[in-house]
């Protein structure tokens, strides 16, 4: 066992493909970060296997800012302390839907309930014919693949050096950004097939490298694309950047927490 770095920041995305929020702490459960991607918009024009409307189809989705109406209730499961106190540490409950209500600030500054039909109309106005949108709500994160994504600052820095840019780390839409100290870029690749402890309790099995798509080309502040980043990842890094993990032991994680390689 060895300390390989620390948690630089923690992020969740209440609505899939919209802007994320920086967290002071995160409960990482078997389904991922608590409150992550509970809502998504389904498009009738998307494949059945991946039916979501994302920034791939509508870049401006990144400019919408979702937030929980009751941030204190959305921070952690309501019975977390009592569940953890019961041996061997029980899985806590998800809060009631009313406690996890989400509102969305639009690019024009209007604030709408995520369930407001006006929000769907606003998104649909920017789409070509054939996209009929409906809102989805889930009790687990509607992630692309695995429940947790991890990405190192060193990888972002290397991609910046390789493309002559300074990419905002938020392009990579990770849940856990890691500072791996003096390690080189893409050092997280070596964690695949191993377990990491994040903070005092949470344990993650790193399963695979993260295949990348158009989303990393989009500036999180303007939604303008920078295709060179994806070209570089595709040409020189097998189309992969960052890693995916599955949670083996649930726990609360905070920025600054140690990241320990267990096996």
PATI-339317 format. One record per residue (C-alpha): residue number from 1; residue in three letters; x, y, z. Coordinates in steps of 0.5 Angstrom, whole numbers, plus 500, padded with zeros to 3 digits. Layout:
N
<rec><pos>NUM</pos><code>ALA</code><east>X</east><north>Y</north><up>Z</up></rec>
...
This chain:
263
<rec><pos>1</pos><code>UNK</code><east>500</east><north>500</north><up>500</up></rec>
<rec><pos>2</pos><code>UNK</code><east>503</east><north>507</north><up>498</up></rec>
<rec><pos>3</pos><code>UNK</code><east>500</east><north>514</north><up>498</up></rec>
<rec><pos>4</pos><code>UNK</code><east>500</east><north>516</north><up>490</up></rec>
<rec><pos>5</pos><code>UNK</code><east>497</east><north>523</north><up>491</up></rec>
<rec><pos>6</pos><code>UNK</code><east>491</east><north>527</north><up>494</up></rec>
<rec><pos>7</pos><code>UNK</code><east>484</east><north>529</north><up>492</up></rec>
<rec><pos>8</pos><code>UNK</code><east>485</east><north>536</north><up>488</up></rec>
<rec><pos>9</pos><code>UNK</code><east>477</east><north>537</north><up>488</up></rec>
<rec><pos>10</pos><code>UNK</code><east>470</east><north>533</north><up>487</up></rec>
<rec><pos>11</pos><code>UNK</code><east>465</east><north>534</north><up>482</up></rec>
<rec><pos>12</pos><code>UNK</code><east>458</east><north>532</north><up>481</up></rec>
<rec><pos>13</pos><code>UNK</code><east>453</east><north>534</north><up>475</up></rec>
<rec><pos>14</pos><code>UNK</code><east>446</east><north>534</north><up>477</up></rec>
<rec><pos>15</pos><code>UNK</code><east>443</east><north>534</north><up>470</up></rec>
<rec><pos>16</pos><code>UNK</code><east>447</east><north>530</north><up>465</up></rec>
<rec><pos>17</pos><code>UNK</code><east>451</east><north>534</north><up>460</up></rec>
<rec><pos>18</pos><code>UNK</code><east>450</east><north>541</north><up>464</up></rec>
<rec><pos>19</pos><code>UNK</code><east>455</east><north>544</north><up>468</up></rec>
<rec><pos>20</pos><code>UNK</code><east>458</east><north>541</north><up>474</up></rec>
<rec><pos>21</pos><code>UNK</code><east>459</east><north>543</north><up>481</up></rec>
<rec><pos>22</pos><code>UNK</code><east>465</east><north>543</north><up>485</up></rec>
<rec><pos>23</pos><code>UNK</code><east>464</east><north>540</north><up>492</up></rec>
<rec><pos>24</pos><code>UNK</code><east>467</east><north>541</north><up>499</up></rec>
<rec><pos>25</pos><code>UNK</code><east>465</east><north>534</north><up>500</up></rec>
<rec><pos>26</pos><code>UNK</code><east>462</east><north>528</north><up>497</up></rec>
<rec><pos>27</pos><code>UNK</code><east>459</east><north>521</north><up>499</up></rec>
<rec><pos>28</pos><code>UNK</code><east>461</east><north>516</north><up>494</up></rec>
<rec><pos>29</pos><code>UNK</code><east>457</east><north>510</north><up>494</up></rec>
<rec><pos>30</pos><code>UNK</code><east>456</east><north>504</north><up>490</up></rec>
<rec><pos>31</pos><code>UNK</code><east>452</east><north>508</north><up>485</up></rec>
<rec><pos>32</pos><code>UNK</code><east>457</east><north>514</north><up>485</up></rec>
<rec><pos>33</pos><code>UNK</code><east>457</east><north>521</north><up>487</up></rec>
<rec><pos>34</pos><code>UNK</code><east>451</east><north>522</north><up>491</up></rec>
<rec><pos>35</pos><code>UNK</code><east>447</east><north>527</north><up>487</up></rec>
<rec><pos>36</pos><code>UNK</code><east>451</east><north>526</north><up>481</up></rec>
<rec><pos>37</pos><code>UNK</code><east>447</east><north>526</north><up>474</up></rec>
<rec><pos>38</pos><code>UNK</code><east>440</east><north>524</north><up>477</up></rec>
<rec><pos>39</pos><code>UNK</code><east>437</east><north>528</north><up>471</up></rec>
<rec><pos>40</pos><code>UNK</code><east>438</east><north>527</north><up>464</up></rec>
<rec><pos>41</pos><code>UNK</code><east>434</east><north>529</north><up>458</up></rec>
<rec><pos>42</pos><code>UNK</code><east>432</east><north>523</north><up>453</up></rec>
<rec><pos>43</pos><code>UNK</code><east>432</east><north>524</north><up>446</up></rec>
<rec><pos>44</pos><code>UNK</code><east>428</east><north>520</north><up>441</up></rec>
<rec><pos>45</pos><code>UNK</code><east>433</east><north>521</north><up>436</up></rec>
<rec><pos>46</pos><code>UNK</code><east>438</east><north>518</north><up>440</up></rec>
<rec><pos>47</pos><code>UNK</code><east>440</east><north>510</north><up>440</up></rec>
<rec><pos>48</pos><code>UNK</code><east>436</east><north>506</north><up>445</up></rec>
<rec><pos>49</pos><code>UNK</code><east>443</east><north>504</north><up>448</up></rec>
<rec><pos>50</pos><code>UNK</code><east>445</east><north>511</north><up>449</up></rec>
<rec><pos>51</pos><code>UNK</code><east>438</east><north>515</north><up>449</up></rec>
<rec><pos>52</pos><code>UNK</code><east>441</east><north>522</north><up>452</up></rec>
<rec><pos>53</pos><code>UNK</code><east>441</east><north>529</north><up>449</up></rec>
<rec><pos>54</pos><code>UNK</code><east>448</east><north>531</north><up>451</up></rec>
<rec><pos>55</pos><code>UNK</code><east>453</east><north>536</north><up>449</up></rec>
<rec><pos>56</pos><code>UNK</code><east>455</east><north>532</north><up>443</up></rec>
<rec><pos>57</pos><code>UNK</code><east>449</east><north>534</north><up>440</up></rec>
<rec><pos>58</pos><code>UNK</code><east>447</east><north>541</north><up>443</up></rec>
<rec><pos>59</pos><code>UNK</code><east>454</east><north>544</north><up>445</up></rec>
<rec><pos>60</pos><code>UNK</code><east>450</east><north>550</north><up>449</up></rec>
<rec><pos>61</pos><code>UNK</code><east>448</east><north>545</north><up>454</up></rec>
<rec><pos>62</pos><code>UNK</code><east>454</east><north>546</north><up>458</up></rec>
<rec><pos>63</pos><code>UNK</code><east>452</east><north>553</north><up>459</up></rec>
<rec><pos>64</pos><code>UNK</code><east>446</east><north>551</north><up>463</up></rec>
<rec><pos>65</pos><code>UNK</code><east>447</east><north>551</north><up>471</up></rec>
<rec><pos>66</pos><code>UNK</code><east>443</east><north>546</north><up>475</up></rec>
<rec><pos>67</pos><code>UNK</code><east>443</east><north>546</north><up>483</up></rec>
<rec><pos>68</pos><code>UNK</code><east>440</east><north>543</north><up>488</up></rec>
<rec><pos>69</pos><code>UNK</code><east>434</east><north>547</north><up>491</up></rec>
<rec><pos>70</pos><code>UNK</code><east>436</east><north>544</north><up>498</up></rec>
<rec><pos>71</pos><code>UNK</code><east>443</east><north>544</north><up>498</up></rec>
<rec><pos>72</pos><code>UNK</code><east>444</east><north>542</north><up>505</up></rec>
<rec><pos>73</pos><code>UNK</code><east>439</east><north>536</north><up>504</up></rec>
<rec><pos>74</pos><code>UNK</code><east>443</east><north>534</north><up>497</up></rec>
<rec><pos>75</pos><code>UNK</code><east>450</east><north>534</north><up>501</up></rec>
<rec><pos>76</pos><code>UNK</code><east>449</east><north>527</north><up>503</up></rec>
<rec><pos>77</pos><code>UNK</code><east>444</east><north>521</north><up>505</up></rec>
<rec><pos>78</pos><code>UNK</code><east>439</east><north>523</north><up>510</up></rec>
<rec><pos>79</pos><code>UNK</code><east>441</east><north>517</north><up>515</up></rec>
<rec><pos>80</pos><code>UNK</code><east>449</east><north>517</north><up>513</up></rec>
<rec><pos>81</pos><code>UNK</code><east>451</east><north>517</north><up>520</up></rec>
<rec><pos>82</pos><code>UNK</code><east>447</east><north>512</north><up>523</up></rec>
<rec><pos>83</pos><code>UNK</code><east>448</east><north>507</north><up>518</up></rec>
<rec><pos>84</pos><code>UNK</code><east>455</east><north>508</north><up>518</up></rec>
<rec><pos>85</pos><code>UNK</code><east>455</east><north>507</north><up>526</up></rec>
<rec><pos>86</pos><code>UNK</code><east>451</east><north>500</north><up>525</up></rec>
<rec><pos>87</pos><code>UNK</code><east>457</east><north>494</north><up>524</up></rec>
<rec><pos>88</pos><code>UNK</code><east>459</east><north>493</north><up>519</up></rec>
<rec><pos>89</pos><code>UNK</code><east>457</east><north>500</north><up>516</up></rec>
<rec><pos>90</pos><code>UNK</code><east>451</east><north>499</north><up>512</up></rec>
<rec><pos>91</pos><code>UNK</code><east>449</east><north>503</north><up>506</up></rec>
<rec><pos>92</pos><code>UNK</code><east>445</east><north>509</north><up>507</up></rec>
<rec><pos>93</pos><code>UNK</code><east>438</east><north>511</north><up>504</up></rec>
<rec><pos>94</pos><code>UNK</code><east>437</east><north>516</north><up>498</up></rec>
<rec><pos>95</pos><code>UNK</code><east>434</east><north>522</north><up>500</up></rec>
<rec><pos>96</pos><code>UNK</code><east>426</east><north>523</north><up>498</up></rec>
<rec><pos>97</pos><code>UNK</code><east>425</east><north>526</north><up>491</up></rec>
<rec><pos>98</pos><code>UNK</code><east>423</east><north>533</north><up>494</up></rec>
<rec><pos>99</pos><code>UNK</code><east>429</east><north>534</north><up>498</up></rec>
<rec><pos>100</pos><code>UNK</code><east>433</east><north>533</north><up>491</up></rec>
<rec><pos>101</pos><code>UNK</code><east>429</east><north>538</north><up>487</up></rec>
<rec><pos>102</pos><code>UNK</code><east>433</east><north>541</north><up>482</up></rec>
<rec><pos>103</pos><code>UNK</code><east>433</east><north>548</north><up>479</up></rec>
<rec><pos>104</pos><code>UNK</code><east>437</east><north>550</north><up>473</up></rec>
<rec><pos>105</pos><code>UNK</code><east>439</east><north>557</north><up>471</up></rec>
<rec><pos>106</pos><code>UNK</code><east>439</east><north>558</north><up>463</up></rec>
<rec><pos>107</pos><code>UNK</code><east>444</east><north>562</north><up>459</up></rec>
<rec><pos>108</pos><code>UNK</code><east>440</east><north>568</north><up>460</up></rec>
<rec><pos>109</pos><code>UNK</code><east>439</east><north>568</north><up>467</up></rec>
<rec><pos>110</pos><code>UNK</code><east>432</east><north>565</north><up>468</up></rec>
<rec><pos>111</pos><code>UNK</code><east>431</east><north>560</north><up>473</up></rec>
<rec><pos>112</pos><code>UNK</code><east>427</east><north>554</north><up>472</up></rec>
<rec><pos>113</pos><code>UNK</code><east>425</east><north>548</north><up>475</up></rec>
<rec><pos>114</pos><code>UNK</code><east>428</east><north>542</north><up>472</up></rec>
<rec><pos>115</pos><code>UNK</code><east>421</east><north>539</north><up>471</up></rec>
<rec><pos>116</pos><code>UNK</code><east>418</east><north>545</north><up>468</up></rec>
<rec><pos>117</pos><code>UNK</code><east>416</east><north>544</north><up>461</up></rec>
<rec><pos>118</pos><code>UNK</code><east>419</east><north>551</north><up>459</up></rec>
<rec><pos>119</pos><code>UNK</code><east>426</east><north>548</north><up>460</up></rec>
<rec><pos>120</pos><code>UNK</code><east>425</east><north>542</north><up>455</up></rec>
<rec><pos>121</pos><code>UNK</code><east>422</east><north>547</north><up>450</up></rec>
<rec><pos>122</pos><code>UNK</code><east>428</east><north>552</north><up>450</up></rec>
<rec><pos>123</pos><code>UNK</code><east>433</east><north>546</north><up>449</up></rec>
<rec><pos>124</pos><code>UNK</code><east>428</east><north>543</north><up>443</up></rec>
<rec><pos>125</pos><code>UNK</code><east>429</east><north>550</north><up>440</up></rec>
<rec><pos>126</pos><code>UNK</code><east>436</east><north>549</north><up>438</up></rec>
<rec><pos>127</pos><code>UNK</code><east>435</east><north>542</north><up>436</up></rec>
<rec><pos>128</pos><code>UNK</code><east>434</east><north>539</north><up>429</up></rec>
<rec><pos>129</pos><code>UNK</code><east>428</east><north>536</north><up>427</up></rec>
<rec><pos>130</pos><code>UNK</code><east>427</east><north>529</north><up>430</up></rec>
<rec><pos>131</pos><code>UNK</code><east>429</east><north>530</north><up>437</up></rec>
<rec><pos>132</pos><code>UNK</code><east>423</east><north>530</north><up>442</up></rec>
<rec><pos>133</pos><code>UNK</code><east>425</east><north>531</north><up>449</up></rec>
<rec><pos>134</pos><code>UNK</code><east>423</east><north>528</north><up>455</up></rec>
<rec><pos>135</pos><code>UNK</code><east>426</east><north>529</north><up>462</up></rec>
<rec><pos>136</pos><code>UNK</code><east>429</east><north>522</north><up>466</up></rec>
<rec><pos>137</pos><code>UNK</code><east>430</east><north>522</north><up>473</up></rec>
<rec><pos>138</pos><code>UNK</code><east>434</east><north>516</north><up>476</up></rec>
<rec><pos>139</pos><code>UNK</code><east>436</east><north>514</north><up>483</up></rec>
<rec><pos>140</pos><code>UNK</code><east>442</east><north>512</north><up>481</up></rec>
<rec><pos>141</pos><code>UNK</code><east>447</east><north>516</north><up>477</up></rec>
<rec><pos>142</pos><code>UNK</code><east>446</east><north>516</north><up>469</up></rec>
<rec><pos>143</pos><code>UNK</code><east>453</east><north>516</north><up>467</up></rec>
<rec><pos>144</pos><code>UNK</code><east>456</east><north>514</north><up>461</up></rec>
<rec><pos>145</pos><code>UNK</code><east>459</east><north>507</north><up>463</up></rec>
<rec><pos>146</pos><code>UNK</code><east>462</east><north>506</north><up>470</up></rec>
<rec><pos>147</pos><code>UNK</code><east>459</east><north>510</north><up>476</up></rec>
<rec><pos>148</pos><code>UNK</code><east>466</east><north>514</north><up>478</up></rec>
<rec><pos>149</pos><code>UNK</code><east>471</east><north>518</north><up>473</up></rec>
<rec><pos>150</pos><code>UNK</code><east>478</east><north>520</north><up>476</up></rec>
<rec><pos>151</pos><code>UNK</code><east>482</east><north>524</north><up>472</up></rec>
<rec><pos>152</pos><code>UNK</code><east>489</east><north>527</north><up>474</up></rec>
<rec><pos>153</pos><code>UNK</code><east>492</east><north>534</north><up>474</up></rec>
<rec><pos>154</pos><code>UNK</code><east>498</east><north>532</north><up>471</up></rec>
<rec><pos>155</pos><code>UNK</code><east>494</east><north>529</north><up>465</up></rec>
<rec><pos>156</pos><code>UNK</code><east>491</east><north>536</north><up>463</up></rec>
<rec><pos>157</pos><code>UNK</code><east>497</east><north>539</north><up>464</up></rec>
<rec><pos>158</pos><code>UNK</code><east>501</east><north>534</north><up>459</up></rec>
<rec><pos>159</pos><code>UNK</code><east>495</east><north>535</north><up>454</up></rec>
<rec><pos>160</pos><code>UNK</code><east>496</east><north>542</north><up>455</up></rec>
<rec><pos>161</pos><code>UNK</code><east>503</east><north>542</north><up>453</up></rec>
<rec><pos>162</pos><code>UNK</code><east>502</east><north>537</north><up>447</up></rec>
<rec><pos>163</pos><code>UNK</code><east>497</east><north>542</north><up>444</up></rec>
<rec><pos>164</pos><code>UNK</code><east>500</east><north>549</north><up>446</up></rec>
<rec><pos>165</pos><code>UNK</code><east>494</east><north>550</north><up>450</up></rec>
<rec><pos>166</pos><code>UNK</code><east>492</east><north>551</north><up>457</up></rec>
<rec><pos>167</pos><code>UNK</code><east>486</east><north>546</north><up>458</up></rec>
<rec><pos>168</pos><code>UNK</code><east>481</east><north>548</north><up>463</up></rec>
<rec><pos>169</pos><code>UNK</code><east>480</east><north>541</north><up>467</up></rec>
<rec><pos>170</pos><code>UNK</code><east>473</east><north>541</north><up>467</up></rec>
<rec><pos>171</pos><code>UNK</code><east>473</east><north>539</north><up>460</up></rec>
<rec><pos>172</pos><code>UNK</code><east>474</east><north>532</north><up>462</up></rec>
<rec><pos>173</pos><code>UNK</code><east>468</east><north>532</north><up>467</up></rec>
<rec><pos>174</pos><code>UNK</code><east>471</east><north>528</north><up>472</up></rec>
<rec><pos>175</pos><code>UNK</code><east>468</east><north>526</north><up>479</up></rec>
<rec><pos>176</pos><code>UNK</code><east>475</east><north>526</north><up>482</up></rec>
<rec><pos>177</pos><code>UNK</code><east>480</east><north>530</north><up>480</up></rec>
<rec><pos>178</pos><code>UNK</code><east>487</east><north>528</north><up>483</up></rec>
<rec><pos>179</pos><code>UNK</code><east>494</east><north>531</north><up>484</up></rec>
<rec><pos>180</pos><code>UNK</code><east>499</east><north>526</north><up>483</up></rec>
<rec><pos>181</pos><code>UNK</code><east>505</east><north>530</north><up>485</up></rec>
<rec><pos>182</pos><code>UNK</code><east>511</east><north>529</north><up>481</up></rec>
<rec><pos>183</pos><code>UNK</code><east>508</east><north>523</north><up>476</up></rec>
<rec><pos>184</pos><code>UNK</code><east>508</east><north>524</north><up>469</up></rec>
<rec><pos>185</pos><code>UNK</code><east>501</east><north>525</north><up>465</up></rec>
<rec><pos>186</pos><code>UNK</code><east>497</east><north>519</north><up>464</up></rec>
<rec><pos>187</pos><code>UNK</code><east>500</east><north>516</north><up>470</up></rec>
<rec><pos>188</pos><code>UNK</code><east>493</east><north>514</north><up>473</up></rec>
<rec><pos>189</pos><code>UNK</code><east>493</east><north>509</north><up>467</up></rec>
<rec><pos>190</pos><code>UNK</code><east>497</east><north>505</north><up>471</up></rec>
<rec><pos>191</pos><code>UNK</code><east>492</east><north>504</north><up>477</up></rec>
<rec><pos>192</pos><code>UNK</code><east>487</east><north>500</north><up>472</up></rec>
<rec><pos>193</pos><code>UNK</code><east>486</east><north>493</north><up>475</up></rec>
<rec><pos>194</pos><code>UNK</code><east>488</east><north>496</north><up>482</up></rec>
<rec><pos>195</pos><code>UNK</code><east>484</east><north>499</north><up>488</up></rec>
<rec><pos>196</pos><code>UNK</code><east>485</east><north>506</north><up>491</up></rec>
<rec><pos>197</pos><code>UNK</code><east>483</east><north>508</north><up>498</up></rec>
<rec><pos>198</pos><code>UNK</code><east>480</east><north>515</north><up>497</up></rec>
<rec><pos>199</pos><code>UNK</code><east>480</east><north>519</north><up>504</up></rec>
<rec><pos>200</pos><code>UNK</code><east>479</east><north>515</north><up>510</up></rec>
<rec><pos>201</pos><code>UNK</code><east>474</east><north>510</north><up>508</up></rec>
<rec><pos>202</pos><code>UNK</code><east>472</east><north>510</north><up>500</up></rec>
<rec><pos>203</pos><code>UNK</code><east>475</east><north>504</north><up>496</up></rec>
<rec><pos>204</pos><code>UNK</code><east>475</east><north>504</north><up>489</up></rec>
<rec><pos>205</pos><code>UNK</code><east>476</east><north>499</north><up>484</up></rec>
<rec><pos>206</pos><code>UNK</code><east>479</east><north>502</north><up>477</up></rec>
<rec><pos>207</pos><code>UNK</code><east>477</east><north>498</north><up>472</up></rec>
<rec><pos>208</pos><code>UNK</code><east>479</east><north>501</north><up>465</up></rec>
<rec><pos>209</pos><code>UNK</code><east>481</east><north>507</north><up>461</up></rec>
<rec><pos>210</pos><code>UNK</code><east>476</east><north>513</north><up>459</up></rec>
<rec><pos>211</pos><code>UNK</code><east>475</east><north>513</north><up>452</up></rec>
<rec><pos>212</pos><code>UNK</code><east>474</east><north>520</north><up>450</up></rec>
<rec><pos>213</pos><code>UNK</code><east>469</east><north>524</north><up>445</up></rec>
<rec><pos>214</pos><code>UNK</code><east>467</east><north>531</north><up>443</up></rec>
<rec><pos>215</pos><code>UNK</code><east>465</east><north>533</north><up>450</up></rec>
<rec><pos>216</pos><code>UNK</code><east>473</east><north>534</north><up>452</up></rec>
<rec><pos>217</pos><code>UNK</code><east>473</east><north>539</north><up>446</up></rec>
<rec><pos>218</pos><code>UNK</code><east>468</east><north>544</north><up>449</up></rec>
<rec><pos>219</pos><code>UNK</code><east>470</east><north>550</north><up>453</up></rec>
<rec><pos>220</pos><code>UNK</code><east>466</east><north>549</north><up>460</up></rec>
<rec><pos>221</pos><code>UNK</code><east>465</east><north>557</north><up>460</up></rec>
<rec><pos>222</pos><code>UNK</code><east>463</east><north>558</north><up>453</up></rec>
<rec><pos>223</pos><code>UNK</code><east>462</east><north>551</north><up>450</up></rec>
<rec><pos>224</pos><code>UNK</code><east>466</east><north>553</north><up>444</up></rec>
<rec><pos>225</pos><code>UNK</code><east>470</east><north>547</north><up>441</up></rec>
<rec><pos>226</pos><code>UNK</code><east>477</east><north>546</north><up>441</up></rec>
<rec><pos>227</pos><code>UNK</code><east>478</east><north>540</north><up>436</up></rec>
<rec><pos>228</pos><code>UNK</code><east>486</east><north>539</north><up>437</up></rec>
<rec><pos>229</pos><code>UNK</code><east>485</east><north>536</north><up>444</up></rec>
<rec><pos>230</pos><code>UNK</code><east>481</east><north>530</north><up>442</up></rec>
<rec><pos>231</pos><code>UNK</code><east>485</east><north>529</north><up>436</up></rec>
<rec><pos>232</pos><code>UNK</code><east>491</east><north>529</north><up>440</up></rec>
<rec><pos>233</pos><code>UNK</code><east>488</east><north>524</north><up>445</up></rec>
<rec><pos>234</pos><code>UNK</code><east>486</east><north>520</north><up>439</up></rec>
<rec><pos>235</pos><code>UNK</code><east>492</east><north>520</north><up>435</up></rec>
<rec><pos>236</pos><code>UNK</code><east>497</east><north>519</north><up>441</up></rec>
<rec><pos>237</pos><code>UNK</code><east>493</east><north>516</north><up>447</up></rec>
<rec><pos>238</pos><code>UNK</code><east>489</east><north>511</north><up>444</up></rec>
<rec><pos>239</pos><code>UNK</code><east>483</east><north>515</north><up>445</up></rec>
<rec><pos>240</pos><code>UNK</code><east>483</east><north>515</north><up>452</up></rec>
<rec><pos>241</pos><code>UNK</code><east>484</east><north>520</north><up>458</up></rec>
<rec><pos>242</pos><code>UNK</code><east>483</east><north>519</north><up>465</up></rec>
<rec><pos>243</pos><code>UNK</code><east>480</east><north>512</north><up>468</up></rec>
<rec><pos>244</pos><code>UNK</code><east>473</east><north>509</north><up>470</up></rec>
<rec><pos>245</pos><code>UNK</code><east>472</east><north>506</north><up>477</up></rec>
<rec><pos>246</pos><code>UNK</code><east>467</east><north>502</north><up>481</up></rec>
<rec><pos>247</pos><code>UNK</code><east>466</east><north>503</north><up>488</up></rec>
<rec><pos>248</pos><code>UNK</code><east>467</east><north>497</north><up>493</up></rec>
<rec><pos>249</pos><code>UNK</code><east>467</east><north>501</north><up>500</up></rec>
<rec><pos>250</pos><code>UNK</code><east>462</east><north>507</north><up>501</up></rec>
<rec><pos>251</pos><code>UNK</code><east>465</east><north>513</north><up>504</up></rec>
<rec><pos>252</pos><code>UNK</code><east>465</east><north>521</north><up>505</up></rec>
<rec><pos>253</pos><code>UNK</code><east>471</east><north>524</north><up>501</up></rec>
<rec><pos>254</pos><code>UNK</code><east>474</east><north>531</north><up>501</up></rec>
<rec><pos>255</pos><code>UNK</code><east>479</east><north>535</north><up>497</up></rec>
<rec><pos>256</pos><code>UNK</code><east>486</east><north>534</north><up>500</up></rec>
<rec><pos>257</pos><code>UNK</code><east>484</east><north>527</north><up>502</up></rec>
<rec><pos>258</pos><code>UNK</code><east>490</east><north>522</north><up>501</up></rec>
<rec><pos>259</pos><code>UNK</code><east>489</east><north>517</north><up>495</up></rec>
<rec><pos>260</pos><code>UNK</code><east>492</east><north>510</north><up>497</up></rec>
<rec><pos>261</pos><code>UNK</code><east>494</east><north>505</north><up>492</up></rec>
<rec><pos>262</pos><code>UNK</code><east>492</east><north>498</north><up>496</up></rec>
<rec><pos>263</pos><code>UNK</code><east>493</east><north>493</north><up>491</up></rec>
